């Protein structure tokens, strides 16, 4: 195999962020250089088959309904079609010539018959069915066909190498999805149900990043304090892995406990949190905004920022960043001075707290992204907290990091 083809194959598989896309990328690489048509399927436990690609030289292949839907249960497909034969074939590889195809087209097995008829309708002169394995697990199937001549010995060697690469890629993507799913599930299990309070409407959203292992420690929280005020928190524990989600849980629970234990200002509570982290969990660090919302006839918000981005206030159709000098992030220097900030509120005001994943984009400056944030809050804010929260994550989040958003509207 040429080094160029190998490099292109590795790149094609790596650029697929999920198994189906990876195999579709590989199919696009094989046509028309090696084959004139290609089918690719992903096998997922316990019994799911996902068709990843059906390509010919002129574009997507029209498939017979007898070949099964795009997503077909293996419990009904395992005993039929080429898959059953592939599982028992030496090396998990089948090579089928036109005479064999014509025999299979007479099979009583409707799926196998449809597969053979497709290959014949395409004028196939040689068909190769390759199992994509990691260790002994069959993770996918790649079927390629030629309509002129047959696969050469070089073609067979190259396809065998590509099948091995694809199997390893599928295993890696599966592990990434598993780890990301576990981290996201842990995060979601710790995100609270928002309290329902008179004179206040809360909405929150959390979306994990689109990049496999880039699961971080973002969280939001809202809970009543003994004074009758409402605590609002948005934070981001350091890191982007399963451990980040664990650290997030520790920070979130410590802050909750300290906030309820003593009635202090946000700055006082964050200072105590620094002391506790220093003594009990020196590896913890992160940023957050902790705000106390006071209702009644003179509503106000008092907040302190531990290295976090500024909240946004929407009032009478105009949004502004509540920019203040940010104190040090949590877990850096115990005893650091922390400062409270206060803003009076009015009926109809909306306060937006968010994590950096909402506005950070490697392709655009942070200042420009904050300008876009303010503009979107002004545009979507009149629809209320629910629509505003949806608009923020759908239209602004770049998908490069987790995003947590918390919106509070004063009635």
C-alpha positions in Angstrom: 0.0 0.0 0.0 1.3 3.4 -0.9 2.1 5.8 2.0 -0.3 8.4 0.4 -3.3 6.0 0.5 -2.5 4.9 4.0 -2.3 8.5 5.2 -5.5 9.4 3.4 -7.3 6.4 4.9 -6.1 7.3 8.5 -7.3 10.8 7.9 -10.6 9.8 6.5 -11.3 7.5 9.5 -10.0 10.1 12.0 -12.2 12.9 10.6 -15.3 10.8 11.2 -16.5 11.8 14.7 -18.8 8.8 14.9 -18.6 5.3 13.5 -21.0 5.7 10.7 -19.3 8.9 9.4 -15.9 7.3 9.6 -17.0 4.4 7.4 -18.7 6.7 5.0 -15.5 8.7 4.7 -13.6 5.4 4.0 -16.1 4.4 1.3 -15.6 7.8 -0.4 -11.9 7.1 -0.5 -12.3 3.7 -2.1 -14.6 4.9 -5.0 -13.6 4.8 -7.8 -9.9 4.1 -7.1 -10.3 0.6 -5.8 -14.0 -0.3 -6.3 -17.0 1.0 -8.2 -19.5 0.6 -5.4 -19.4 0.2 -1.6 -21.7 -0.7 1.3 -20.7 -0.1 4.9 -22.5 -1.1 8.1 -21.8 -0.6 11.8 -22.7 -3.3 14.2 -23.6 -2.2 17.7 -24.3 -4.3 20.8 -26.7 -5.7 21.7 -28.4 -6.1 18.3 -28.3 -3.0 16.2 -27.1 -2.6 12.6 -26.6 0.9 11.3 -26.0 1.4 7.6 -23.2 3.9 7.3 -22.8 4.2 3.5 -24.2 3.0 0.2 -22.2 4.6 -2.6 -21.5 4.1 -6.3 -19.5 6.1 -8.8 -22.5 8.2 -9.6 -23.6 8.9 -6.0 -25.9 7.1 -3.4 -27.0 3.7 -4.4 -30.8 3.0 -4.5 -31.5 0.0 -2.2 -34.3 -2.5 -2.3 -36.6 -2.5 0.8 -35.7 -6.2 1.1 -32.2 -5.2 2.1 -33.6 -3.8 5.3 -34.1 -0.4 6.7 -31.2 1.9 7.6 -31.4 0.7 11.2 -32.2 -3.0 11.4 -32.2 -5.3 14.4 -29.5 -7.9 14.3 -31.8 -10.3 16.2 -33.9 -10.4 13.0 -31.0 -10.0 10.6 -28.3 -12.3 12.1 -29.7 -15.5 10.6 -30.2 -14.0 7.1 -28.2 -12.2 4.5 -24.4 -12.2 4.0 -23.7 -11.3 7.6 -24.5 -14.9 8.8 -22.0 -16.3 6.3 -19.4 -13.6 7.1 -19.3 -14.5 10.8 -18.3 -18.1 10.0 -16.0 -17.3 7.0 -12.2 -17.7 7.4 -10.7 -14.4 8.3 -14.2 -12.9 8.3 -13.8 -12.4 4.5 -16.0 -13.5 1.6 -15.2 -13.2 -2.1 -18.1 -13.7 -4.5 -17.9 -14.0 -8.3 -20.7 -13.4 -10.8 -21.7 -17.1 -11.0 -22.0 -17.3 -7.2 -24.0 -14.0 -7.2 -26.5 -15.6 -9.7 -26.9 -18.6 -7.4 -27.4 -16.4 -4.4 -30.0 -14.4 -6.3 -32.2 -17.5 -6.3 -31.9 -17.9 -2.5 -35.0 -18.2 -0.3 -33.4 -15.8 2.0 -35.0 -12.5 0.9 -32.1 -10.3 2.3 -29.4 -12.4 0.7 -31.3 -12.5 -2.5 -31.7 -8.7 -2.5 -28.0 -8.2 -1.8 -27.0 -10.5 -4.7 -29.6 -8.8 -7.0 -28.1 -5.4 -6.1 -24.6 -6.5 -7.0 -25.8 -8.0 -10.3 -27.8 -4.9 -11.2 -24.6 -2.9 -10.8 -22.8 -5.2 -13.3 -20.4 -6.6 -10.6 -17.6 -8.7 -11.8 -16.1 -9.3 -8.3 -17.4 -8.6 -4.8 -15.5 -8.7 -1.5 -17.2 -8.7 1.9 -14.8 -7.7 4.8 -15.5 -8.0 8.5 -14.2 -5.0 10.5 -12.8 -6.4 13.7 -11.2 -5.3 16.9 -9.6 -8.3 18.7 -12.4 -10.9 18.1 -15.3 -8.5 18.0 -17.1 -7.9 14.7 -17.8 -4.2 14.7 -18.7 -3.5 11.1 -19.0 -4.8 7.6 -17.4 -3.3 4.4 -18.7 -4.7 1.0 -17.0 -3.5 -2.1 -17.6 -4.4 -5.7 -15.9 -4.0 -9.1 -17.7 -3.7 -12.4 -14.6 -4.2 -14.6 -12.1 -6.9 -14.0 -11.4 -8.4 -10.6 -9.6 -7.3 -7.4 -5.9 -7.8 -7.8 -3.6 -9.2 -5.2 -2.5 -5.7 -4.4 -6.1 -4.6 -4.0 -6.8 -7.5 -1.6 -3.8 -6.6 0.5 -4.7 -2.9 0.6 -8.3 -3.7 1.5 -7.2 -6.1 4.2 -5.1 -3.3 5.8 -7.9 -0.8 5.4 -10.3 -3.2 7.1 -7.9 -3.6 10.0 -7.6 0.2 10.3 -11.3 0.6 10.2 -11.8 -2.0 12.9 -9.4 -0.2 15.2 -11.0 3.1 14.4 -14.5 1.8 15.2 -13.2 0.4 18.5 -11.6 3.8 19.4 -14.8 5.7 18.5 -16.9 3.3 20.5 -14.7 3.8 23.6 -14.8 7.6 23.1 -18.6 7.5 22.9 -18.8 5.3 26.0 -16.5 7.5 28.1 -18.3 10.7 26.9 -21.7 9.1 27.6 -20.6 8.2 31.2 -19.3 11.7 31.9 -22.3 13.4 30.4 -24.6 11.1 32.4 -22.7 11.9 35.6 -23.0 15.6 34.8 -26.7 15.5 34.1 -27.4 13.4 37.2 -26.0 16.3 39.3 -27.8 19.1 37.5 -30.7 20.1 39.7 -34.4 20.5 39.1 -35.0 24.3 39.1 -37.2 25.6 42.0 -40.5 27.1 41.2 -40.9 30.4 43.0 -43.5 33.2 42.8 -42.4 36.2 40.9 -39.5 34.4 39.2 -39.1 32.4 36.1 -36.0 30.2 35.7 -34.7 28.3 32.7 -31.5 26.4 32.3 -29.7 24.4 29.6 -26.7 22.1 29.6 -25.2 20.6 26.4 -22.0 18.5 26.4 -19.4 19.3 23.8 -19.5 17.5 20.4 -15.9 16.3 20.7 -15.8 12.7 22.1 -13.7 13.0 25.3 -14.0 16.8 25.7 -16.5 16.4 28.6 -15.8 19.0 31.2 -17.0 20.2 34.6 -19.6 22.8 33.7 -22.7 23.1 35.9 -25.5 25.3 36.9 -27.4 25.4 40.2 -30.3 27.2 41.8 -31.6 26.7 45.4 -33.4 28.7 48.1 -31.3 30.1 51.0 -32.5 30.2 54.7 -32.9 34.0 54.3 -35.5 33.5 51.6 -33.1 34.7 48.9 -32.4 32.5 45.9 -28.9 31.2 45.1 -27.9 31.1 41.4 -24.6 29.5 40.4 -22.9 28.7 37.1 -19.4 27.2 37.2 -16.7 25.3 35.4 -14.4 22.9 37.2 -10.9 22.6 35.6 -10.4 19.8 33.1 -12.1 18.0 30.2 -12.5 14.4 31.2 -14.4 12.1 33.6 -12.4 13.5 36.5 -13.6 17.0 35.6 -17.2 15.9 36.1 -16.2 14.4 39.5 -14.5 17.6 40.5 -17.5 19.6 39.4 -19.7 17.4 41.7 -17.3 18.2 44.6 -17.3 21.9 44.0 -21.0 22.1 43.5 -21.8 20.2 46.7 -19.3 22.1 48.8 -20.7 25.4 47.6 -24.2 24.3 48.3 -23.4 23.2 51.8 -21.5 26.4 52.7 -24.1 28.7 51.2 -26.9 27.1 53.3 -24.8 26.6 56.4 -24.2 30.3 57.1 -25.9 33.4 55.7 -23.1 35.2 54.1 -22.6 37.3 51.0 -21.5 35.5 47.8 -17.9 36.8 48.4 -17.9 35.5 51.9 -19.1 32.1 50.8 -16.6 31.8 48.0 -13.8 32.8 50.5 -14.9 30.0 52.8 -15.0 27.6 49.9 -11.4 28.5 49.1 -10.4 27.6 52.6 -12.3 24.3 52.6 -10.8 23.3 49.2 -7.3 24.1 50.4 -7.6 21.9 53.4 -9.7 19.0 52.1 -9.4 18.9 48.3 -6.3 20.8 47.2 -6.6 19.4 43.6 -9.9 21.2 43.1 -10.0 24.4 41.0 -12.4 26.1 38.7 -14.3 29.3 38.0 -17.8 30.3 39.0 -20.3 33.1 39.5 -22.3 32.9 42.7 -25.3 35.2 42.9 -28.0 35.8 45.5 -31.3 37.0 44.1 -33.5 39.0 46.5 -37.2 39.4 45.5 -40.0 41.4 47.0 -40.8 45.1 46.4 -37.1 46.0 45.8 -35.5 43.1 44.0 -31.7 43.0 43.5 -28.9 40.7 42.7 -25.6 40.4 44.6 -22.9 38.4 43.0 -19.2 37.5 43.2 -17.1 36.2 40.3 -14.3 33.7 40.8 -12.5 34.2 37.6 -15.7 33.8 35.6 -17.2 35.6 32.6 -19.6 38.5 33.4 -23.4 37.9 33.6 -25.7 39.6 31.1 -28.6 41.8 32.2 -31.5 42.4 29.8 -33.7 45.4 30.6 -36.3 47.1 28.4 -34.9 45.4 25.3 -31.3 46.3 25.9 -28.6 43.9 27.2 -25.4 44.7 28.9 -22.5 42.8 30.3 -22.2 43.3 34.1 -18.5 43.7 33.8 -16.5 43.9 37.0 -12.9 43.0 37.9 -13.0 39.2 38.2 -11.4 37.8 41.4 -9.1 34.7 41.2 -10.5 31.4 40.3 -11.3 28.9 43.1 -8.5 26.8 44.4 -5.6 29.0 43.5 -4.8 31.1 46.5 -6.6 30.7 49.9 -7.3 33.9 51.6 -7.5 35.9 48.4 -9.8 39.0 48.6 -13.2 38.5 47.0 -15.6 41.2 46.2 -19.4 41.5 46.0 -21.2 43.5 43.4 -24.8 44.6 43.6 -27.4 45.7 41.0 -31.0 46.7 41.6 -33.5 44.9 39.4 -36.9 45.7 38.0 -39.9 43.7 36.9 -39.2 42.2 33.5 -35.4 42.1 33.9 -33.6 38.9 32.8 -30.3 37.8 34.2 -28.2 35.4 32.1 -25.3 33.3 33.6 -23.3 31.0 31.4 -20.1 29.1 31.1 -17.2 29.9 28.7 -18.2 27.2 26.3 -21.0 29.4 25.1 -18.8 32.2 23.9 -15.3 30.8 23.4 -14.5 29.9 19.8 -10.9 29.4 18.6 -11.7 31.1 15.3 -13.1 34.3 16.8 -11.9 36.7 19.5 -13.6 36.6 22.9 -14.6 40.2 22.7 -16.4 39.6 19.4 -18.2 36.6 20.8 -19.3 38.6 23.9 -20.7 41.3 21.5 -22.6 38.5 19.7 -23.9 37.2 23.0 -25.3 40.6 24.0 -26.9 41.0 20.6 -28.5 37.6 20.8 -29.8 38.2 24.3 -31.5 41.4 23.0 -33.0 39.6 20.0 -34.2 36.4 21.7 -34.8 37.8 25.2 -38.4 39.1 24.5 -39.5 35.6 24.0 -38.9 34.8 27.7 -36.3 32.6 29.5 -37.1 29.3 27.8 -36.8 30.7 24.3 -33.7 32.7 25.3 -32.0 29.7 26.8 -32.7 27.7 23.7 -31.5 30.4 21.3 -28.2 30.8 23.2 -27.2 27.1 23.0 -28.6 26.6 19.5 -27.2 29.7 17.8 -24.1 30.7 19.8 -22.5 27.6 21.2 -19.6 26.5 19.0 -19.7 22.9 20.1 -16.0 22.9 21.2 -16.8 22.7 25.0 -19.6 22.0 27.4 -22.2 24.8 27.8 -24.3 25.6 30.9 -26.8 28.5 30.8 -29.0 29.8 33.5 -31.6 32.5 32.9 -33.7 34.2 35.6 -36.6 36.6 34.8 -38.1 38.9 37.4 -41.9 39.0 37.1 
